[in-house]
């Protein structure tokens, strides 16, 4: 796979290994990574300010570009508290460290992203796994392990990166609230694409603004930039900022990256038609792939998981598609990968109907 490097910017059509191909992989869901205004924002920032402040946030580590990103993020997410940091992978760690005084034990979806697993294990607090997306098992585990007066922190992905499933957060939240606990959601793949305003899994499920929930996300996927982000009330964000060693000690994102991310957030908020086009493309792709025999949930999530099934060689399918200039991912071991592996198909707002039809037709011919 070492020869499969991009030779053009990320997009619905790319050049890989010297050929132009339809690209149905990765996470460029809204088509913002190669947007001219996003690229220009980064160029102007590096020309004017250089790469970084060369110190951690606070004092001389602050910058007007971080202020602009905070303004754009606050407008996009409808929250007054924003915390921006170097990588979305750090979000779970900042959450568990920053809110450590608000919970006693951690309960983690067994298929949660590696970042949540690492954060939970590093917390030093008791950790219990519950069955994937199983609210009944979570309820049983809470009753079994929590002593009187103890509060849980329940950790889960919002939209799972390979399976494309949305966590049943509406079932988890009442359980968490009954123990005066917290629900921590890594919504890296849901933010930007789910919900009327693109605010993620919670908005799509009608749970926006719930006091017992804290979301961490990333700007590097649908939102076309880079860096992790936590959003919520100003008081809770301030608590995490002051109590998390990861945030206090880590170098902040490079200045051109912050400028690009701020511009991408502005475009995502001002052009909701991008999400509408994405949802239309997702519906078209799901309908075509169902005709080929795969069962797919009826959601607007842009991750379509083609699970292993008898008589189908997924590795051969991926290779056959690549020979036909169509790029999809064959995944066997990443978090939330179903047994037997899967083809992971990512749909973008910038895909055309013709591209999606080519994908479905090619898969049908290979089966």
C-alpha positions, 0 to 999 in steps of 0.5 A, spaced: 500 500 500 506 504 500 505 506 493 498 509 494 500 516 495 495 522 493 498 526 487 493 531 487 489 534 493 483 530 497 477 530 493 471 526 490 476 525 484 484 524 485 490 522 482 493 516 485 499 511 482 498 516 476 491 515 475 485 519 476 480 515 480 473 516 484 475 516 491 470 513 496 475 513 502 477 517 508 473 523 511 472 529 507 465 529 507 463 536 506 469 537 500 472 542 504 479 540 505 481 543 498 476 549 498 480 555 495 478 559 501 480 554 506 487 554 502 488 561 501 486 562 509 492 558 510 497 561 505 495 568 508 497 566 515 503 562 514 506 568 510 504 573 515 505 570 522 509 564 520 508 557 523 507 558 530 507 562 537 512 556 539 509 556 546 503 553 549 497 556 550 496 562 555 500 568 556 504 569 549 501 563 546 495 566 545 494 569 538 488 573 534 488 567 529 486 562 535 481 568 537 478 567 530 477 560 530 473 560 537 469 565 534 467 561 528 466 555 532 462 558 537 457 560 532 457 553 528 456 549 535 451 554 538 456 554 544 459 560 548 465 555 551 470 552 546 477 549 547 481 548 541 487 543 541 492 540 537 489 533 535 482 530 536 485 524 539 487 528 545 479 530 546 478 524 550 484 525 555 482 532 556 475 530 558 477 525 563 482 529 566 479 536 566 472 533 569 475 528 573 472 530 580 465 529 577 465 522 576 468 516 580 468 510 575 468 509 567 463 505 563 466 504 556 463 502 549 467 495 547 468 498 540 469 505 542 475 509 538 482 507 541 483 515 543 477 513 548 480 507 550 487 510 552 484 516 555 479 511 560 485 507 562 490 513 563 485 516 568 486 511 574 479 510 575 475 503 575 474 502 568 468 497 565 466 495 558 459 494 556 457 491 550 457 495 543 451 500 543 447 496 548 443 500 553 441 494 557 448 492 558 450 499 560 444 499 565 446 492 568 453 494 569 451 501 572 447 497 577 452 492 578 459 496 579 456 503 582 456 504 590 451 508 593 453 516 591 458 514 586 457 517 579 459 514 572 462 517 566 460 513 560 464 514 554 462 512 547 463 514 539 457 518 537 458 516 529 462 509 529 468 510 524 468 503 520 461 500 522 457 507 521 453 506 526 450 512 531 450 510 538 443 510 542 445 516 546 438 517 547 437 511 551 444 512 555 442 519 557 437 517 562 441 512 565 447 517 566 442 522 569 439 517 574 446 516 577 448 524 576 453 522 572 456 524 565 456 522 558 462 523 554 461 523 546 467 522 541 463 525 535 469 526 530 465 523 525 458 526 526 460 533 527 459 537 520 454 531 517 449 530 522 443 534 525 440 540 521 446 545 523 451 539 523 452 539 530 453 532 530 449 526 533 446 529 539 443 534 535 440 529 530 437 525 536 434 531 538 439 531 545 442 538 543 444 542 550 443 536 555 447 538 561 449 531 562 453 531 556 460 533 554 462 532 546 469 532 543 470 532 536 475 534 531 476 539 525 480 534 521 474 530 518 468 533 515 470 540 517 476 541 513 481 543 517 485 540 523 485 540 530 481 537 536 475 541 539 471 541 545 465 545 546 459 546 551 458 551 557 463 556 558 464 554 565 465 547 564 470 548 558 474 553 563 474 547 568 477 542 563 482 548 560 485 549 567 485 541 570 487 538 564 495 537 563 494 535 556 491 541 554 496 546 559 502 542 556 501 541 549 503 545 543 497 548 540 496 547 533 500 551 527 497 558 526 496 556 518 492 550 520 488 554 525 486 559 520 484 554 515 480 551 520 476 557 522 475 559 514 472 551 513 467 552 519 465 559 516 463 555 510 460 549 513 455 554 517 454 559 511 453 553 506 448 548 509 446 546 502 453 542 502 450 537 508 443 537 504 447 534 498 451 530 502 445 527 505 442 526 498 448 522 496 448 518 502 441 516 500 443 514 493 449 510 495 445 506 500 439 505 495 444 502 490 448 498 495 442 495 498 440 492 491 446 488 491 444 485 498 447 489 503 443 491 509 444 498 511 441 502 516 437 508 514 441 514 516 444 520 513 451 518 516 456 518 510 460 512 512 457 505 509 459 499 512 459 493 507 460 487 512 463 480 510 458 475 508 458 468 505 461 467 498 464 474 498 471 476 498 472 483 500 479 484 499 478 481 492 472 486 491 477 492 493 482 490 489 477 489 483 474 496 484 481 499 484 483 496 478 477 500 475 479 506 478 475 506 484 478 507 491 474 504 497 478 502 504 478 494 506 478 494 514 480 488 518 482 491 525 480 498 526 475 500 532 468 498 530 470 494 525 465 488 524 467 481 525 470 478 518 472 485 516 468 490 512 469 495 506 468 502 508 465 507 503 465 514 505 460 519 501 462 526 500 458 532 498 462 533 492 461 526 489 456 526 483 450 521 482 454 518 476 460 517 480 456 513 485 452 509 480 459 507 477 461 505 484 454 501 485 455 498 478 462 496 479 461 492 485 455 489 482 459 486 476 465 484 481 460 480 485 
